Amino acid sequence: METALSRKLDLTGRKALITGASGGLGAHFASVLAEHGAKVVLAARRREKLEGVAKELNDTGRQAEVVEMDVTKPETVIAAFDAMSAQEDGPCDILINNSGVAAGTWGHETSDEDWGFVIDTNLTGAWHVSKTAVQAMIKANKPGSVVNIASILALHPSLQAGAYAASKAGIEQLTRVMSLELTRHNIRVNALAPGYFATDLNSEMIESDYGEKMRKRIPMRRFGDYSELDAALMMLASDAGSFMTGTTIVVDGGHTNLPL
């Protein structure tokens, strides 16, 4: 039975770009959005992996296409949006900024190269993609939603994560500023901050003794399942969250509520 809420969650006719969509959370986010009717555009550096994800979605009757994009290279970002804008349905009206890397080293031992790679990908890259997406939305007179994937490390410190935490804290503030700037264009900007979920970035840590200690410190005593991010993602991406902007939704099993 169709309800007012189900209509707001329906993304039929919408076009969503997901960066870092060749696997992990990015591929999952693409599947969720496609399941709710969106045409999804999968973006990452590894085209072969993207095509595998797109095939799985298209084989189930959903709409998916791929575009090569390295978020640290603005020319590839611009080329991708030019190609989308040239299509009949125009540029995306939903952007999921999911590309991310990490460097698990002590701050005083982090190399300039590792620091630059993390900041360039997680923060500067997200800014490049957001800027280009928003410019395309405004030119096409499209309302839109930008969802930046942040992290609980933007809210609480953790050892050997200085570059990553700094980049995600930057994402939090970028989200707030862009939300204020873009409301007049009917574009919402929010963030989703996951706690510990098994991804390509942290699978080695999660399976280690340190990861087991981390699991025991989470109030729910477990790591998250990808599906537990779905409701928050849809709230921010769809009209269900039409009065939300500049907000960060934390999904972490209560991890950030731990007492000092």
C-alpha positions in Angstrom: 0.0 0.0 0.0 1.4 3.4 -1.0 1.7 5.9 1.8 2.8 9.5 2.1 6.2 8.2 3.4 6.7 5.7 0.6 6.0 8.4 -1.9 8.7 10.6 -0.3 11.2 7.7 -0.4 10.5 6.9 -4.1 13.4 8.0 -6.2 11.9 7.2 -9.6 13.1 9.8 -12.1 16.0 10.8 -9.9 19.7 10.3 -10.9 22.3 9.6 -8.2 26.0 9.7 -8.5 28.0 7.6 -6.0 31.7 8.0 -5.7 33.9 5.1 -4.5 31.2 2.8 -5.9 33.4 -0.1 -7.0 32.8 -2.0 -3.8 32.1 -1.9 -0.1 29.8 0.9 1.2 29.7 2.7 -2.2 28.4 -0.3 -4.0 25.9 -0.9 -1.2 24.7 2.7 -1.3 24.2 2.4 -5.1 22.1 -0.7 -4.6 19.9 0.9 -2.0 19.2 4.0 -4.1 18.6 1.9 -7.2 16.2 -0.3 -5.3 14.1 2.8 -4.5 13.9 3.7 -8.2 17.0 6.0 -8.8 19.1 5.7 -11.9 22.6 5.3 -10.4 25.9 6.4 -11.8 28.8 4.5 -10.3 32.1 6.4 -10.1 35.6 5.3 -9.2 39.0 4.8 -10.7 38.6 1.1 -11.3 36.3 0.8 -14.3 36.3 -3.1 -14.4 35.0 -3.3 -10.9 32.4 -0.6 -11.5 31.1 -2.5 -14.5 30.8 -5.6 -12.4 28.7 -3.7 -9.8 26.6 -2.1 -12.6 25.9 -5.5 -14.3 24.6 -7.0 -11.0 22.2 -4.0 -10.7 21.1 -4.0 -14.3 20.6 -7.8 -14.2 17.9 -7.2 -11.5 16.1 -4.7 -13.6 17.6 -1.6 -12.0 19.3 1.3 -13.8 23.0 1.6 -13.5 25.9 3.1 -15.5 29.5 3.7 -14.9 31.9 6.6 -15.2 35.6 6.7 -14.5 36.5 9.3 -12.0 39.5 10.0 -9.8 38.3 12.6 -7.3 41.9 13.8 -6.8 42.0 14.9 -10.5 39.5 17.7 -11.2 39.7 17.1 -14.9 38.2 13.6 -14.6 35.4 15.0 -12.3 34.6 17.8 -14.8 34.6 15.3 -17.7 32.2 12.9 -15.9 29.7 15.7 -15.1 29.9 17.1 -18.6 29.1 13.6 -19.9 26.1 13.3 -17.5 24.8 16.8 -18.3 24.8 15.9 -22.0 22.4 13.1 -21.4 18.7 13.6 -21.9 18.0 13.4 -18.1 20.8 15.9 -17.4 23.1 15.9 -14.4 22.6 14.0 -11.2 20.3 15.5 -8.5 21.6 13.2 -5.8 25.3 13.0 -4.9 26.8 10.5 -2.4 30.4 11.6 -1.7 31.8 8.2 -0.5 35.4 8.1 -1.9 37.8 7.6 1.0 41.2 6.4 1.9 43.1 6.1 5.2 46.7 6.0 6.5 47.0 4.1 9.8 50.2 5.7 11.2 51.1 7.8 14.2 50.7 11.5 13.4 54.4 12.3 13.9 55.4 9.4 11.6 52.9 10.1 8.8 54.7 11.0 5.5 53.9 14.1 3.6 52.8 11.8 0.7 50.3 9.8 2.9 48.9 13.0 4.5 48.4 14.6 1.1 46.8 11.5 -0.4 44.2 11.2 2.5 43.4 14.9 2.5 43.3 15.2 -1.3 40.9 12.2 -1.6 38.7 12.5 1.4 38.3 16.3 1.7 39.6 18.1 -1.3 38.2 15.4 -3.6 34.8 15.6 -2.0 34.8 19.4 -2.4 35.8 19.1 -6.1 32.9 16.6 -6.7 30.4 18.6 -4.7 31.3 21.9 -6.4 31.0 20.4 -9.9 27.8 18.6 -9.1 26.2 21.7 -7.5 27.2 23.9 -10.5 25.6 21.4 -12.8 22.4 21.3 -10.7 22.1 25.0 -10.6 22.7 25.4 -14.3 20.0 22.8 -15.0 17.7 24.4 -12.4 17.5 21.1 -10.5 16.8 20.8 -6.8 19.3 18.3 -5.2 20.7 16.5 -2.3 24.4 16.1 -1.4 25.2 13.4 1.2 28.8 13.5 2.4 30.1 10.3 4.1 31.8 11.4 7.2 32.9 9.3 10.2 32.6 9.1 14.0 36.3 9.9 13.9 35.3 13.4 13.0 33.6 13.6 16.4 36.0 11.7 18.6 39.8 11.1 18.3 41.4 7.7 17.8 45.0 6.7 17.7 46.9 6.5 14.4 44.1 8.2 12.4 45.2 11.8 12.3 45.0 12.4 8.6 41.7 10.5 8.3 40.1 12.2 11.3 41.2 15.6 10.1 39.8 15.0 6.6 36.4 13.8 8.0 36.2 16.7 10.5 36.7 18.9 7.5 33.9 17.1 5.7 31.6 17.9 8.7 32.3 21.6 8.5 32.2 21.7 4.7 28.8 20.1 5.0 27.5 22.9 7.3 28.9 25.7 5.2 27.7 24.4 1.9 24.2 23.7 3.4 23.9 27.4 4.3 25.1 28.6 0.9 22.9 26.3 -1.2 19.5 26.5 0.4 18.6 29.4 -1.9 19.1 26.9 -4.8 16.9 24.3 -3.2 20.0 22.0 -2.7 20.3 20.2 0.6 23.7 19.2 2.0 24.0 16.7 4.9 26.4 14.1 6.2 26.2 10.5 7.3 28.7 9.4 9.9 29.1 5.6 10.2 30.7 4.0 13.2 32.6 0.8 12.7 31.5 -1.3 9.7 33.7 -3.8 7.9 35.0 -2.1 4.7 38.0 -2.4 2.5 39.7 0.3 4.5 39.4 -1.3 7.9 38.9 -5.1 7.4 42.4 -5.9 8.6 41.9 -3.9 11.8 38.5 -5.3 12.5 39.9 -8.9 12.3 42.8 -8.1 14.6 43.1 -8.3 18.3 42.7 -4.5 18.4 39.5 -4.9 16.4 38.2 -7.3 19.0 38.9 -4.9 21.8 37.2 -2.2 19.8 34.1 -4.4 19.3 33.8 -4.9 23.0 33.9 -1.2 23.6 30.9 -0.5 21.4 27.8 -0.4 23.6 26.0 -2.9 21.3 29.0 -5.1 21.4 29.1 -5.6 17.6 30.1 -3.9 14.4 27.4 -2.5 12.1 25.8 -4.2 9.2 25.6 -2.3 6.0 21.8 -2.5 5.9 21.7 -0.5 9.1 22.8 2.6 7.2 20.0 2.3 4.7 17.3 4.3 6.6 19.7 7.2 7.3 20.9 7.2 3.7 17.4 7.3 2.3 16.3 10.0 4.8 19.1 12.3 3.6 18.9 11.5 -0.1 15.1 11.5 -0.6 12.3 13.9 0.0 11.7 12.2 3.4 14.4 14.5 4.7 13.2 17.6 2.8 13.5 19.8 5.9 17.0 18.6 6.8 20.2 20.4 5.8 23.5 20.9 7.5 22.9 17.8 9.6 25.0 14.8 10.4 23.3 11.5 11.2 25.5 9.2 13.3 25.0 5.4 13.0 27.4 3.8 15.4 25.8 1.5 17.9 26.2 4.1 20.6 29.9 4.2 20.2 30.3 8.0 20.5 28.2 8.0 23.7 30.9 6.3 25.7 31.9 8.3 28.8 35.4 9.8 29.0 
